[in-house]
Every structure is written in C-alpha cells, then in structure tokens.
Amino acid sequence: MNLVLNRNTRWKIFSMSKICIHHCSGSGGSFLTSMIGRMLDIDEVNFIDIKHGDYHQNSKGEWGNFINKEIASIGNHWQDRKMPAKIYYTHQHDYVSKLQTLFHNLKVIAIDADVDDFALITTMFIKKAWVNMWTEQEYNRWVKLGCNFPPYHISNLEDPDVFDVIHEQLNTDTIEWHQQLVNYKIDYTIKFKTIFGLDETSLVHTLETVMNKPVNNTIEQLITQYQQRNKELYFNARL
C-alpha cells in the first residue's frame, strides 16, 4: 500500500470514529472543538468572541444547552442522545470513561498543561466563561460560603478582591483536574501552550498529525487569529 493510499485509509478510519475533546475549563477546549469540527466538515461550529478571546459563541446558543446533531457539549449532567454525535466535548473525567464504554472506536483528545500554566488557565476560565456565569444567584452562593464581597454587580469580577478569592478556589479545581488526568486513557495529548502558540510546537502540524488530514487555509487563519488575540489579552505581559 503506497503512502498516499495508506494516509487516506487511516483518515477514513479516523473519520468513522467518535471523538472526545477533554479539557480543563479555561484551556481552549471549545476552540479546539471548533477547529476539529471544521476539519470534519461540521457546519455548526462556534466562532471567536473578540472581546474575551473565547470560542463559546454559537448562533444557536451553546450556553443554552443547545445540542446539534454532530457536536455534543456535555456539562455537569449526562445527556442521553438518540443520535450519536461526531464530537463529544466535556470537562468531566467520568464522562470520558462512560463514553469509552459506549463507543469502542472513541478517540480521546485531551489538552494537558504544565504546572506553571495552572494559574493562567484559571484566570482565563474566569475572564472568558464567568462573565456569562456571574449572576446574582452565583454571587449569593459565594456570600453564603462566607465571602465578604461588595454588593452584587455584574462587574464584581473586575474587583481584585473578588477575583482573587474566586481564583484561589477555582485554581484548586484546575490543579486537581490535571492531577487526575493521568488516571484515564487518552489517545492524543495536546499541550496548553501549543493551543495558544506559546511553545515551539505548531498547532497546525499537531492537528494534521492527530487527524491525518491537512489543515486548510481557513482553519490555519482562524488558529492564527485566536492565538494572536489571546496573546494580546492574556499573555503579552508575561512574554
């Protein structure tokens, strides 16, 4: 079998598999899901929110628990589906194990990180996701736990005293998530730094290796856009 035929055959086998994107909140999993979705020719994928640099924007409302036919975002509660998805997206370790029992051909792609990434991942989680989650109900939950916060306002997270308290707690979750990752069967690992263009490893080349398929110009441009915008927002002061 020649090299081209072998590569095409491997891509056909991979494209028939179910894919699980597994990552810690704040490490770029929604972005990675959208790029892989585009590589699989899935039409309904997320697009960038330039203000925060995240990929949680969806015209049909991902945050409203919308599930399309081909990408399933599994949050804190398991979701039974009549039609299997092409991509499953989850933060939960136990859901990865459950998916692996349901689909023998599941390929798990995880975003892993180094210890020096943890605090920044937590920061990005707060600044990207919590702007949508910071409601008066959420505020009251923290106050009941004993937090001495100023009166509720949508901009509370911009207050360093509020931000630091929330960051300290959520960073514990970030650390635990990565410590537990080693206990699970992962097929492919992509580094957090690679996702954001912070190391010498090309995300384009990594995706081509994982997916056994070339990355087209549109996806390459979207990767560049995402990495540049996040560097502007979160990394330049550290580079």
C-alpha positions in Angstrom: 0.0 0.0 0.0 1.5 3.3 -1.0 1.9 6.3 1.4 -0.9 8.3 -0.1 -3.4 5.4 0.0 -2.3 4.5 3.5 -2.8 8.1 4.7 -6.3 8.2 3.1 -7.2 4.9 4.6 -6.1 6.0 8.0 -8.2 9.2 7.6 -11.2 7.2 6.6 -10.9 5.0 9.7 -10.4 8.1 11.9 -13.3 9.9 10.4 -15.6 7.0 11.3 -14.5 7.2 14.9 -16.2 9.2 17.6 -14.0 12.0 19.0 -14.0 13.3 22.6 -12.4 16.6 23.3 -11.4 16.5 27.0 -10.0 19.6 28.8 -9.9 21.6 31.9 -12.1 24.8 31.9 -10.1 27.7 30.6 -7.6 25.8 28.5 -9.1 26.3 25.0 -11.3 23.2 24.5 -14.1 25.0 22.8 -11.7 26.5 20.3 -10.1 23.1 19.7 -13.5 21.5 19.2 -14.4 24.1 16.6 -11.2 23.6 14.7 -11.6 19.8 14.6 -15.3 20.3 13.8 -14.2 22.3 10.7 -11.7 19.5 9.8 -14.7 17.1 9.9 -16.8 19.4 7.7 -19.2 20.1 10.5 -21.1 23.3 9.6 -22.4 24.4 13.0 -19.2 25.3 15.0 -18.5 28.1 17.3 -16.8 31.3 16.4 -14.5 33.7 18.3 -15.7 36.3 20.7 -13.1 39.0 20.0 -13.8 40.8 23.3 -12.8 37.9 25.5 -10.9 35.7 23.0 -13.0 32.6 23.6 -14.9 30.3 21.4 -18.1 30.0 23.3 -20.1 32.0 20.8 -22.7 29.9 18.9 -25.5 31.3 16.8 -27.9 28.8 18.3 -26.8 29.2 21.9 -24.4 26.7 23.2 -24.8 28.2 26.7 -28.5 27.5 26.4 -27.7 23.7 26.3 -28.4 23.6 22.6 -27.1 20.3 21.2 -26.7 19.9 17.4 -26.6 16.6 15.6 -22.8 16.4 15.3 -21.3 18.1 18.4 -22.4 17.3 21.9 -21.3 19.6 24.7 -21.7 17.7 28.0 -21.7 19.9 31.0 -22.3 18.9 34.6 -25.1 16.5 33.7 -25.0 13.5 31.5 -27.1 13.8 28.3 -28.7 10.8 26.6 -28.9 11.3 22.8 -31.0 9.4 20.3 -28.4 10.2 17.6 -24.7 9.7 18.4 -22.5 12.8 17.9 -19.3 13.0 15.9 -17.6 15.1 18.7 -18.2 14.9 22.4 -16.9 17.9 24.4 -16.6 17.5 28.2 -14.6 18.7 31.2 -15.7 15.7 33.3 -13.3 12.7 33.7 -16.0 10.2 34.5 -17.9 11.2 31.3 -14.9 10.3 29.3 -14.9 6.8 30.8 -18.6 6.5 30.2 -18.2 7.5 26.5 -15.4 4.9 26.2 -17.7 2.2 27.3 -20.4 3.3 24.8 -18.1 3.7 21.8 -15.3 1.2 21.2 -13.9 3.4 18.4 -13.8 6.6 20.6 -10.7 8.7 20.2 -10.0 10.9 23.2 -8.0 14.1 22.6 -7.0 15.9 25.8 -5.4 19.3 26.5 -2.8 18.9 29.1 -0.8 21.6 30.9 2.4 22.2 32.9 2.3 23.3 36.5 3.3 26.8 35.5 0.1 27.0 33.3 -2.4 26.3 36.0 -2.9 29.8 37.5 -3.3 31.2 34.0 -5.8 28.6 32.9 -7.9 29.5 35.9 -7.6 33.2 35.1 -8.8 32.6 31.5 -11.7 30.4 32.8 -12.9 33.3 34.9 -12.4 36.0 32.3 -13.9 34.0 29.4 -16.6 31.9 31.0 -17.5 33.5 34.3 -18.5 36.8 32.6 -21.6 34.7 31.4 -22.0 32.9 34.7 -21.7 35.7 37.2 -25.4 36.1 38.2 -26.8 37.4 41.4 -27.6 33.7 42.3 -24.0 32.8 41.8 -22.9 35.8 43.9 -25.2 34.8 46.7 -23.8 31.2 46.7 -20.3 32.6 47.4 -21.6 35.0 50.0 -23.3 32.1 51.8 -20.0 30.3 51.9 -18.6 33.3 53.9 -17.1 35.5 51.2 -17.1 39.2 52.2 -17.9 40.7 48.8 -19.2 44.2 48.0 -22.9 44.4 46.9 -23.7 42.4 43.7 -22.9 44.0 40.4 -22.2 42.4 37.0 -18.7 43.9 37.1 -17.8 42.3 40.5 -15.2 40.1 38.8 -13.2 43.2 37.9 -12.7 43.9 41.6 -9.3 42.3 42.6 -10.6 41.3 46.0 -13.5 39.4 44.4 -11.4 38.0 41.6 -8.6 36.7 43.9 -11.0 34.8 46.2 -12.7 33.1 43.3 -9.4 32.4 41.6 -7.9 30.8 44.7 -10.8 28.3 44.9 -11.1 27.6 41.2 -7.4 27.1 40.8 -7.6 24.2 43.3 -10.0 22.6 40.9 -7.7 23.3 38.0 -4.8 21.6 39.8 -6.9 18.6 40.8 -8.2 18.1 37.2 -4.7 17.8 35.8 -3.5 15.6 38.6 -6.4 13.2 37.9 -5.9 13.2 34.1 -3.1 10.6 34.3 -5.6 8.0 35.6 -7.5 8.0 32.3 -6.9 6.5 28.9 -6.0 9.3 26.5 -5.3 8.7 22.8 -3.8 12.1 21.9 -2.5 14.9 24.1 -2.1 18.5 23.0 -0.3 20.9 25.3 -2.0 24.1 26.6 1.0 26.1 25.4 0.6 24.6 21.9 -3.1 25.6 21.7 -2.1 29.2 22.4 1.0 29.3 20.3 3.3 29.6 23.4 5.8 26.9 22.6 7.8 25.7 19.5 5.1 23.1 18.5 2.9 24.1 15.7 -0.8 23.6 16.4 -1.4 23.3 12.7 1.1 20.4 12.4 -0.2 18.8 15.6 -3.8 18.7 14.2 -2.6 17.3 10.9 -0.8 14.6 12.8 -3.7 13.8 15.1 -6.4 13.9 12.3 -4.3 12.5 9.5 -5.6 15.3 7.3 -4.3 18.6 6.1 -5.4 21.8 7.8 -6.9 24.1 5.2 -6.1 27.8 4.8 -9.3 28.9 6.6 -8.6 26.9 9.7 -4.9 28.0 9.7 -6.1 31.6 9.6 -8.6 31.0 12.5 -5.8 29.5 14.6 -3.6 32.5 14.0 -6.4 34.8 14.8 -7.2 33.0 18.1 -3.6 32.8 19.2 -2.8 36.4 18.4 -6.0 37.7 20.1 -5.3 35.7 23.3 -1.7 36.8 23.4 -3.0 40.4 23.2 -5.5 39.8 26.0 -3.7 37.5 28.4 -0.1 36.7 27.5 1.8 39.7 26.3 2.6 40.9 29.8 4.1 37.5 30.5 6.1 37.0 27.3 
